[in-house]
Amino acid sequence: MKRAFAAALCAALAVTGAVVTGCGHGPDSGSPGAATAAAGRSGPQPLTWQQELRIGDAQQRLTRRCMNSHGFAYWEDRTLTQRESMPVRYVQDDVAWAEEYGYGGRIEARQDQLRLHNPIAAYRQSLSTARRADFDRALDGGGSDVQVLSAQLPGGRQEVRTRLGGCTKVAEKALYGDPGDWFRASKTATGLPALYSQQLLRDRQLTSAVSAWSRCMKRAGLSYPDPQAARDAVRENTARLGTTGADKAFATERRTAAADATCARATSLKTVAASRETYYVDRLPGRYGEALDTYRRLERQAYDRAVRIVPQRA
């Protein structure tokens, strides 16, 4: 495992996305998982990544409506299908998805290109200086409309702040209720893995499962110590081959990802990771359990509202 695995574990959603949800896939990899690392808890359970995707779509819809009411055009991004939007986490065991999309490299590349030609950015640039300032105020607020939110990260590491206003605030408030409550709960919940990631990194059951995964990969003709190493190698290969070797690189990505997912299933790596994460989450101080329950309750509320605003992606 070593350094690459440590980096993966220290990410907001640790190994499976099981403690909390909230990182989408697509261009910035993150996102929501169906598993729950705290399945033994009696509080609200986390949403699936499909449900979180719908919340994101609802937030875009609400923002667009608000911006339209201010006299501005605004575009929603629904370029990915629901299947394409599946998050690729450290442990990925959907073999069929891997056989078709690999690690999602081409999906990410397509999204990167779309961001370079973002219609909202182009529209904003087409406005006069005065109208552009009005657009920014409508979207993010200005003056007394802006609310400064703050939250203490788990472990007392530091305080984080953000400014929220305009249509962004209107959309968030419509889904989650009080923006301050949501900001504090989400920052606490997504910061929890930092409290136990080093213990999880050294956990014997997890390291044993990763070693079993590595042996399985070797039998498939691929030698990697852990899933992150496999993905890093694929990324480097794609960059090395460039545009002229894109098809060859993608074939390698799909083959490696399929073997990765197959071995993850064969070794029950995802189940072991989620189980061990449960073990450490259950041993966190009680105040963090309360914050996690608040996070999930507000997220469930947002989803219940989202289903009345936008349909599920095809």
Salt bridges, closest charged atoms under 4 A:
ASP57 OD2 - ARG78 NH1 3.10
ASP57 OD1 - ARG313 NH2 2.75
GLU76 OE2 - ARG61 NE 2.62
GLU76 OE2 - ARG64 NE 2.49
GLU84 OE2 - ARG110 NH2 2.98
ASP93 OD1 - LYS270 NZ 3.94
GLU100 OE1 - ARG83 NH2 3.32
ASP112 OD1 - ARG115 NH2 2.15
ASP134 OD1 - ARG137 NH2 2.39
ASP136 OD2 - ARG124 NH2 2.76
GLU159 OE1 - ARG161 NE 3.24
ASP181 OD1 - ARG184 NH2 2.87
ASP203 OD2 - ARG276 NE 3.00
ASP232 OD1 - ARG235 NH1 3.16
ASP247 OD1 - ARG106 NH2 2.84
ASP260 OD2 - ARG231 NE 3.96
ASP293 OD2 - ARG41 NH2 2.80
